Amino acid sequence: MSVLEARQLNKHYQMGEVMVRALDNVNLVVNQGEFVAIMGPSGSGKSTLLHLLGGLDTPSDGEITLAGQPLSRLSDNEITLVRRRRVGFIFQFFNLLPTLTAEENVGLPLLIDGQDLARHREKINKLLALVGLADRKHHKPNQLSGGQQQRVAIARAFVNDPEIVLADEPTGNLDSKSGTAILELLRRTCAELRATIVMVTHDPRAASYADRVVFLKDGQIVRELQKVGDEHNVQTIIDVMAGLDL
């Protein structure tokens, strides 16, 4: 069953007299429980696509259906509610609030949604345990390593039981060891939480943890690799990128 569909998606920008086609007739379907990586060189449209898929921006043409709801038919307030309650986000730079503890940062989406954190304490603690930070829940971001901060961000992304999690270069600000741990954690959440994940990355090693890799070039999907999900497929991904001159 599909959780996310993009049909004939276009995004154009006017820069002076030049029309920039950031995305050009993109079609993408993401099924429940699938881990999809989106790859491509800088300027290929990866982040633009992710922002459109998450309702953070609107396409020039085309339709995005998220959790059964066509976003073009929703008001700005309705899109905000869909984003808040049905989508989780993981960013490269963690985006944790420095004055809040790990536990409070994880619960922040619930607080923003007007929910009582006390009622969700057990869920928050379970998520912190899942990401290996049960003993760090009272620590603030400056008391955590970069990898630990990203683990808090991952727990936060799942606190609303989202139907899909969108990750933008989640290992881009981490060292190799921490990045590997984060990728293994994301892979595990697909099984343990039955999560659906779409991850933008420029790193073939990161993409090898996904079930499927989608390659973007000049705003178009130019190739897909199915049934990846194995770090030994790094060279295959590198070879595809070289063949596409990415």
FISEFI-240625 format. One line per field, with one value per residue (C-alpha): residue number from 1; residue in three letters; x, y, z. Coordinates in nm, 3 decimals. Each point is the difference from the previous one (the first is absolute). Example, Ala and Ser with C-alpha at 12.3 -4.5 7.8 and 13.67 -1.06 7.14 Angstrom:
<pts>
seq <- (1, 2)
type <- (ALA, SER)
c1 <- (1.230, 0.137)
c2 <- (-0.450, 0.344)
c3 <- (0.780, -0.066)
</pts>
This chain:
<pts>
seq <- (1, 2, 3, 4, 5, 6, 7, 8, 9, 10, 11, 12, 13, 14, 15, 16, 17, 18, 19, 20, 21, 22, 23, 24, 25, 26, 27, 28, 29, 30, 31, 32, 33, 34, 35, 36, 37, 38, 39, 40, 41, 42, 43, 44, 45, 46, 47, 48, 49, 50, 51, 52, 53, 54, 55, 56, 57, 58, 59, 60, 61, 62, 63, 64, 65, 66, 67, 68, 69, 70, 71, 72, 73, 74, 75, 76, 77, 78, 79, 80, 81, 82, 83, 84, 85, 86, 87, 88, 89, 90, 91, 92, 93, 94, 95, 96, 97, 98, 99, 100, 101, 102, 103, 104, 105, 106, 107, 108, 109, 110, 111, 112, 113, 114, 115, 116, 117, 118, 119, 120, 121, 122, 123, 124, 125, 126, 127, 128, 129, 130, 131, 132, 133, 134, 135, 136, 137, 138, 139, 140, 141, 142, 143, 144, 145, 146, 147, 148, 149, 150, 151, 152, 153, 154, 155, 156, 157, 158, 159, 160, 161, 162, 163, 164, 165, 166, 167, 168, 169, 170, 171, 172, 173, 174, 175, 176, 177, 178, 179, 180, 181, 182, 183, 184, 185, 186, 187, 188, 189, 190, 191, 192, 193, 194, 195, 196, 197, 198, 199, 200, 201, 202, 203, 204, 205, 206, 207, 208, 209, 210, 211, 212, 213, 214, 215, 216, 217, 218, 219, 220, 221, 222, 223, 224, 225, 226, 227, 228, 229, 230, 231, 232, 233, 234, 235, 236, 237, 238, 239, 240, 241, 242, 243, 244, 245, 246)
type <- (MET, SER, VAL, LEU, GLU, ALA, ARG, GLN, LEU, ASN, LYS, HIS, TYR, GLN, MET, GLY, GLU, VAL, MET, VAL, ARG, ALA, LEU, ASP, ASN, VAL, ASN, LEU, VAL, VAL, ASN, GLN, GLY, GLU, PHE, VAL, ALA, ILE, MET, GLY, PRO, SER, GLY, SER, GLY, LYS, SER, THR, LEU, LEU, HIS, LEU, LEU, GLY, GLY, LEU, ASP, THR, PRO, SER, ASP, GLY, GLU, ILE, THR, LEU, ALA, GLY, GLN, PRO, LEU, SER, ARG, LEU, SER, ASP, ASN, GLU, ILE, THR, LEU, VAL, ARG, ARG, ARG, ARG, VAL, GLY, PHE, ILE, PHE, GLN, PHE, PHE, ASN, LEU, LEU, PRO, THR, LEU, THR, ALA, GLU, GLU, ASN, VAL, GLY, LEU, PRO, LEU, LEU, ILE, ASP, GLY, GLN, ASP, LEU, ALA, ARG, HIS, ARG, GLU, LYS, ILE, ASN, LYS, LEU, LEU, ALA, LEU, VAL, GLY, LEU, ALA, ASP, ARG, LYS, HIS, HIS, LYS, PRO, ASN, GLN, LEU, SER, GLY, GLY, GLN, GLN, GLN, ARG, VAL, ALA, ILE, ALA, ARG, ALA, PHE, VAL, ASN, ASP, PRO, GLU, ILE, VAL, LEU, ALA, ASP, GLU, PRO, THR, GLY, ASN, LEU, ASP, SER, LYS, SER, GLY, THR, ALA, ILE, LEU, GLU, LEU, LEU, ARG, ARG, THR, CYS, ALA, GLU, LEU, ARG, ALA, THR, ILE, VAL, MET, VAL, THR, HIS, ASP, PRO, ARG, ALA, ALA, SER, TYR, ALA, ASP, ARG, VAL, VAL, PHE, LEU, LYS, ASP, GLY, GLN, ILE, VAL, ARG, GLU, LEU, GLN, LYS, VAL, GLY, ASP, GLU, HIS, ASN, VAL, GLN, THR, ILE, ILE, ASP, VAL, MET, ALA, GLY, LEU, ASP, LEU)
c1 <- (0.000, 0.140, 0.055, 0.131, -0.054, 0.139, -0.154, 0.145, 0.168, 0.159, 0.171, 0.117, 0.175, 0.037, 0.352, 0.010, -0.075, 0.089, -0.255, 0.164, -0.163, 0.085, -0.228, -0.123, -0.295, 0.098, -0.207, 0.068, -0.193, 0.114, -0.165, -0.068, 0.306, 0.238, 0.336, 0.076, 0.321, 0.007, 0.343, 0.141, 0.263, -0.034, -0.276, -0.172, -0.322, 0.036, -0.083, -0.264, -0.173, 0.018, -0.147, -0.288, -0.068, -0.021, -0.229, 0.270, -0.031, -0.255, 0.063, -0.044, -0.206, -0.085, -0.148, 0.133, -0.221, 0.114, -0.171, -0.292, -0.043, 0.072, 0.187, -0.122, -0.353, 0.098, 0.027, 0.330, -0.132, -0.107, 0.343, 0.162, -0.208, 0.088, 0.369, -0.019, -0.196, 0.085, 0.357, 0.326, 0.305, 0.371, 0.242, 0.376, 0.058, -0.225, -0.211, -0.030, -0.098, 0.306, -0.202, -0.195, 0.110, 0.011, -0.334, -0.156, 0.141, -0.150, -0.339, 0.007, -0.223, -0.266, 0.025, -0.034, -0.308, -0.154, 0.033, 0.083, 0.357, -0.070, -0.240, 0.274, 0.289, 0.012, 0.011, 0.278, 0.205, -0.049, 0.125, 0.304, 0.069, -0.036, 0.267, 0.225, -0.041, -0.212, 0.275, 0.037, -0.360, 0.072, 0.302, -0.016, 0.145, 0.332, 0.051, -0.041, 0.227, -0.105, -0.103, -0.204, -0.171, -0.099, -0.139, -0.219, -0.112, -0.091, -0.202, -0.177, -0.085, -0.187, -0.181, -0.321, -0.015, 0.047, -0.100, 0.326, 0.334, 0.197, 0.372, 0.223, 0.368, -0.041, 0.366, 0.147, 0.118, 0.138, 0.327, 0.011, -0.054, -0.296, -0.145, 0.008, -0.175, -0.274, -0.051, -0.023, -0.253, -0.213, 0.018, -0.113, -0.294, -0.141, -0.033, -0.080, -0.236, -0.109, 0.121, -0.007, 0.306, 0.109, 0.361, 0.191, 0.373, 0.307, 0.181, -0.009, 0.074, -0.307, -0.216, 0.102, -0.207, -0.320, -0.232, -0.002, 0.217, -0.144, 0.251, -0.075, 0.178, -0.102, -0.333, -0.096, 0.003, 0.248, 0.044, -0.114, 0.167, -0.232, 0.062, 0.314, -0.007, 0.355, 0.320, 0.181, -0.189, 0.197, 0.213, -0.312, -0.138, 0.334, 0.008, -0.354, 0.092, 0.311, -0.199, -0.252, 0.283, -0.140)
c2 <- (0.000, 0.341, 0.264, 0.269, 0.068, 0.277, 0.028, 0.214, 0.224, 0.322, 0.285, 0.306, 0.313, 0.330, 0.139, 0.328, -0.089, -0.366, -0.272, -0.263, -0.343, -0.141, -0.303, -0.118, -0.240, -0.219, -0.308, -0.187, -0.252, -0.098, -0.305, -0.067, -0.135, 0.095, 0.174, 0.212, 0.197, 0.292, 0.072, 0.251, 0.273, 0.344, 0.189, -0.314, 0.076, -0.240, 0.244, 0.174, -0.334, -0.082, 0.338, -0.047, -0.355, 0.127, 0.291, 0.255, 0.150, -0.015, -0.134, 0.207, -0.287, -0.354, -0.168, -0.143, -0.244, -0.050, -0.260, -0.007, 0.379, 0.203, 0.302, 0.233, -0.030, 0.102, 0.347, 0.120, -0.075, -0.351, -0.068, 0.119, -0.251, -0.282, 0.090, 0.022, -0.320, -0.233, 0.086, -0.020, 0.202, -0.065, 0.277, 0.008, 0.249, -0.168, 0.316, -0.070, 0.279, 0.067, 0.083, -0.330, -0.343, -0.299, -0.114, 0.343, 0.030, -0.338, 0.110, 0.342, -0.095, -0.121, 0.324, 0.207, -0.204, 0.097, -0.343, -0.073, -0.133, -0.183, -0.230, -0.093, -0.045, -0.376, 0.033, 0.262, -0.220, -0.302, 0.200, 0.123, -0.362, -0.105, 0.250, -0.098, 0.313, -0.115, 0.116, 0.339, 0.121, 0.285, 0.125, 0.315, 0.011, 0.156, -0.301, -0.245, -0.095, 0.069, -0.362, 0.006, 0.323, -0.162, -0.297, 0.243, 0.151, -0.348, -0.076, 0.336, -0.082, -0.313, 0.140, 0.078, -0.348, 0.153, -0.181, 0.106, 0.144, 0.232, 0.025, 0.265, -0.109, -0.146, -0.106, 0.301, 0.171, -0.312, -0.191, -0.338, -0.208, 0.208, 0.010, -0.379, -0.033, 0.240, -0.190, -0.331, 0.159, 0.125, -0.344, -0.158, 0.236, -0.123, -0.343, 0.089, 0.293, -0.105, 0.340, 0.150, 0.214, 0.222, 0.118, 0.250, -0.070, 0.053, -0.290, -0.343, -0.172, 0.162, -0.085, -0.366, -0.033, 0.072, -0.246, 0.211, 0.279, 0.269, 0.201, 0.361, 0.203, 0.346, -0.029, -0.334, -0.358, -0.171, -0.341, -0.218, -0.289, -0.252, -0.225, 0.170, -0.022, -0.136, 0.192, -0.230, 0.175, 0.324, -0.074, -0.068, 0.341, 0.166, -0.172, 0.119, 0.357, -0.015, -0.138, 0.283, 0.252, 0.107)
c3 <- (0.000, -0.097, 0.266, -0.233, -0.369, -0.219, -0.346, -0.280, 0.255, -0.124, 0.182, -0.189, 0.124, -0.181, 0.042, -0.188, -0.361, 0.049, 0.089, 0.221, -0.010, 0.342, -0.057, -0.338, -0.019, 0.296, 0.083, 0.324, 0.212, 0.350, 0.157, 0.366, 0.182, -0.280, 0.050, -0.309, -0.060, -0.243, -0.152, -0.243, -0.035, 0.155, -0.182, -0.128, 0.191, 0.296, 0.279, -0.211, -0.049, 0.371, 0.095, -0.244, 0.124, 0.358, -0.078, 0.085, -0.349, -0.282, -0.353, -0.314, -0.147, 0.087, 0.303, 0.325, 0.188, 0.358, 0.219, -0.241, -0.011, -0.316, 0.137, -0.277, 0.138, 0.353, 0.149, 0.149, 0.351, -0.103, -0.154, 0.323, 0.197, -0.241, 0.031, 0.379, 0.061, -0.287, -0.105, 0.194, -0.099, 0.061, -0.097, -0.051, 0.283, 0.260, 0.070, 0.373, 0.239, 0.221, 0.314, -0.006, 0.120, -0.235, 0.141, -0.054, -0.353, -0.093, 0.134, -0.167, -0.299, 0.246, 0.196, -0.318, -0.084, 0.333, 0.160, 0.363, 0.019, 0.325, -0.184, -0.248, 0.243, -0.051, -0.378, 0.020, 0.231, -0.228, -0.298, 0.195, 0.094, -0.364, -0.106, 0.291, 0.211, 0.294, 0.238, -0.171, 0.006, 0.243, -0.195, -0.212, -0.353, 0.108, 0.229, -0.291, -0.289, -0.358, -0.048, 0.320, -0.107, -0.330, 0.194, 0.195, -0.331, -0.129, 0.312, -0.042, -0.362, 0.113, 0.306, -0.191, -0.157, -0.346, -0.315, -0.162, 0.115, -0.230, 0.069, -0.161, 0.008, 0.352, 0.019, -0.180, 0.320, 0.170, -0.001, -0.172, 0.315, 0.121, -0.350, -0.027, 0.336, -0.115, -0.327, 0.184, 0.234, -0.289, -0.160, 0.327, 0.045, -0.330, 0.159, 0.361, -0.062, -0.350, -0.109, -0.348, -0.069, -0.289, 0.037, -0.212, -0.008, -0.216, 0.169, -0.176, 0.331, 0.160, -0.301, 0.024, 0.318, -0.194, -0.173, -0.316, -0.139, -0.227, -0.204, -0.094, -0.267, -0.120, 0.180, -0.153, 0.126, -0.230, 0.166, 0.289, 0.180, 0.164, 0.300, 0.124, 0.383, 0.027, 0.069, -0.245, -0.279, 0.045, -0.309, -0.207, 0.095, -0.077, -0.341, -0.082, 0.099, -0.218, -0.291, 0.034, 0.042, 0.336)
</pts>
